[in-house]
Amino acid sequence: MSTVTPTDWQTRPAPRTAEDWIARAAEVAAVLATDAAARDKAGATPYAEVQLLKDSGLVTLLGPTEHGGAGQDWPTAYRVVREVAKADGSIGQLLGYHYLWNWAARLVGTREQWEHVEAEAARNRWFFGGAVNPRDQDVTVTEDGDDLLFTGRKSFSTGSKVSDVTVLEGVLEGTDQHVFAIVPSDSEGLTFHDDWDNIGQRLTESGGVTLDGVRTPWSSAAGYVDRRFQPRTYNTLNVPTIQLVFVNFYLGIAAGALETAATYTREKARSWLHGGHERAVDEPYVIDTYGDLTAKLWAVEALADAVAAEGRKLHDDPDAVTEQTRGDFEVRVAAVKARATDVSLEIASRVFEVTGARSTASAEGLDRFWRNVRTHTLHDPVAYKRREVGRWVLEGELPEPTWYS
């Protein structure tokens, strides 16, 4: 990939405001955009891209300022993810998942645990991966004195191969209780597999992982005190928070598709020989299509920002979260997830209508936007998000909290 020297940022004042950090994300995106199509084709492990995220300071966006973090909030993190995903959907997803795994300690851990994790993560600029897929109870956690042993396999482990630390998840033997813990990614017994070979999001390192008795102390089990989990309603914010990460890299990919297509239309596209116009940008149907797709994108972006702002209130006061406020928020997230899915897929597909047959050349890489958004929007069926909204509208039913989307 193209490189940027650390001094490009280290010699300038650090970003301070949310707007400053979004601008920093745009700078990172500009670097990624220079060879995004080529890197997507190569499918190489994104070590350099993750280092870019570290050098830019984006990895510590949510970290405490007293330990070198930026002290920003989730609405800003979502905007940063969206900005990076405009250039590279894979790296946008990796950054978004990093924020999620970093936040996992705060989601389920005790204050002592999450303060320790956040301080260490900010000081060391840790990049997080996750061997977490609660849908499949395929990792068993057993006790061994003062330690826990994680044994099993996860089908997906996004980002772990390029991470410093990995969030583990499993079910405590003989119970239905999930256990989360953070371990160094080079821990003995932790093996990441090079088996991610999908049509899209090719650089996310989302392959499987085997856990062969990965050892961690009981004290690292998030949210456990004296080996008993201490539940809070705030624990149930995992799904809406994760889903908003999805929403924002979908929207970033869609925006990137529109921007890339518009550049192609201005610089390379030919007008239709029977259309009566010399330039493609003067074709009425081309103008109409760009206007239509842009309006749809802006509308969903506005809804995404509004819902993120609603969520900030819950994150700012975790102890005040109730089943009702969590449920109402999850319905709002489900609504924007449904619209973001539909609009991003439409944009990534329809841009070819206004760029023409030559834009399908492999060298242009315009197909990567559709491949990326199509791949990840299959994560969980969008029809079930619409169902959550419909049941809430008709009967006031709140979505049942789960560990999985």
Secondary structure, DSSP 8 states (H G I E B T S, - for coil): -----THHHHTS----SHHHHHHHHHHHHHHHHTTHHHHHHHT---HHHHHHHHHHTGGGTTS-GGGT-----HHHHHHHHHHHHHH-HHHHHHHHHHHHHHHHHHHHS-HHHHHHHHHHHHHHT--EEEE--TTS--EEEEEETTEEEEEEEES--TTGGG-SEEEEEEEETTS--EEEEEEETT-TTEEE------SS-TTS----EEEEEEEEEGGGSTTEETTEE---GGGGGHHHHHHHHHHHHHHHHHHHHHHHHHHHHHHT-B--TTSS-SBGGG-HHHHHHHHHHHHHHHHHHHHHHHHHHHHHHHHH-GGG--HHHHHHHHHHHHHHHHHHHHHHHHHHHHGGGGT-GGGGSGGG-THHHHHHHHHHTTSS-HHHHHHHHHHHHHH-------S--
